[in-house]
């Protein structure tokens, strides 16, 4: 795995990039998986480097923030679908039947 086995010098730029661009929709899908893998691989080294620790905690917070936002968007989508469905049903009842 290209992400495993990195020292602090190689890990820091990667953590910064992922943290900075995680919420960018152009990268979100790829970086969400990358962030999860980074957290899985490197949370075991917490305490060895203050800089890495700080970025891992920031990344963890960003992932949690993104997950909460995604959950909000799913709820919003469900609400919109319900409203649109009710609107279409009301229109169908109000429109005269074709051929009557």
C-alpha positions as CSV (number, residue, x, y, z in Angstrom):
1,X,0.0,0.0,0.0
2,X,1.5,3.3,-1.0
3,X,0.2,5.0,2.2
4,X,1.8,2.6,4.6
5,X,5.3,2.8,6.1
6,X,5.8,6.6,5.8
7,X,8.0,8.5,8.2
8,X,6.9,11.8,9.6
9,X,8.5,13.8,6.8
10,X,6.6,11.8,4.1
11,X,3.4,11.6,6.1
12,X,2.9,15.3,7.0
13,X,2.3,16.7,3.5
14,X,-0.1,13.8,2.8
15,X,-2.1,14.5,5.9
16,X,-2.2,18.2,5.2
17,X,-3.4,17.6,1.6
18,X,-6.1,15.2,2.7
19,X,-7.3,17.5,5.5
20,X,-7.3,20.5,3.3
21,X,-9.2,19.0,0.4
22,X,-11.4,16.4,2.1
23,X,-14.6,18.5,1.7
24,X,-13.8,19.5,-1.9
25,X,-16.4,17.6,-3.9
26,X,-13.9,17.0,-6.8
27,X,-11.8,14.9,-4.4
28,X,-14.3,13.9,-1.8
29,X,-14.8,10.3,-2.8
30,X,-11.2,9.4,-3.2
31,X,-10.0,11.4,-0.1
32,X,-12.7,9.9,2.1
33,X,-11.3,6.5,1.5
34,X,-7.8,7.8,1.8
35,X,-8.5,9.5,5.1
36,X,-10.1,6.4,6.6
37,X,-7.1,4.3,5.6
38,X,-4.6,6.9,6.9
39,X,-6.5,7.0,10.3
40,X,-6.5,3.2,10.4
41,X,-2.8,3.0,9.6
42,X,-1.4,5.8,11.7
43,X,-3.5,6.2,14.8
44,X,-1.3,3.5,16.4
45,X,1.6,6.0,16.2
46,X,-0.1,8.8,18.1
47,X,2.2,10.2,20.7
48,X,5.4,9.9,18.7
49,X,5.2,13.1,16.8
50,X,3.3,16.2,17.9
51,X,2.9,17.5,14.3
52,X,1.5,14.1,13.1
53,X,-0.8,13.9,16.2
54,X,-2.2,17.3,15.5
55,X,-2.9,16.5,11.8
56,X,-4.4,13.2,12.6
57,X,-6.8,14.8,15.1
58,X,-7.7,17.5,12.6
59,X,-8.3,14.8,10.0
60,X,-10.5,12.8,12.3
61,X,-12.5,15.9,13.1
62,X,-12.9,16.7,9.4
63,X,-14.0,13.1,8.7
64,X,-16.6,13.4,11.5
65,X,-17.8,16.7,10.2
66,X,-18.1,15.4,6.6
67,X,-20.1,12.3,7.9
68,X,-22.5,14.6,9.8
69,X,-22.9,16.8,6.7
70,X,-23.6,13.7,4.6
71,X,-26.2,12.5,7.0
72,X,-27.9,16.0,6.9
73,X,-27.9,15.9,3.1
74,X,-29.5,12.5,3.1
75,X,-32.2,13.7,5.4
76,X,-32.7,16.8,3.3
77,X,-33.0,14.7,0.1
78,X,-35.6,12.5,1.8
79,X,-37.6,15.6,2.8
80,X,-37.4,17.0,-0.7
81,X,-38.5,13.7,-2.3
82,X,-41.5,13.7,0.1
83,X,-42.5,17.2,-0.8
84,X,-42.1,16.6,-4.5
85,X,-44.0,13.4,-4.3
86,X,-46.9,15.1,-2.5
87,X,-46.8,18.0,-5.0
88,X,-47.1,15.6,-7.9
89,X,-49.9,13.7,-6.3
90,X,-51.8,16.9,-5.6
91,X,-51.4,18.0,-9.2
92,X,-52.6,14.6,-10.5
93,X,-55.7,14.9,-8.4
94,X,-56.4,18.5,-9.5
95,X,-55.9,17.9,-13.2
96,X,-58.9,16.7,-15.2
97,X,-58.5,13.2,-16.6
98,X,-57.5,13.0,-20.2
99,X,-60.3,11.7,-22.4
100,X,-63.1,12.5,-19.9
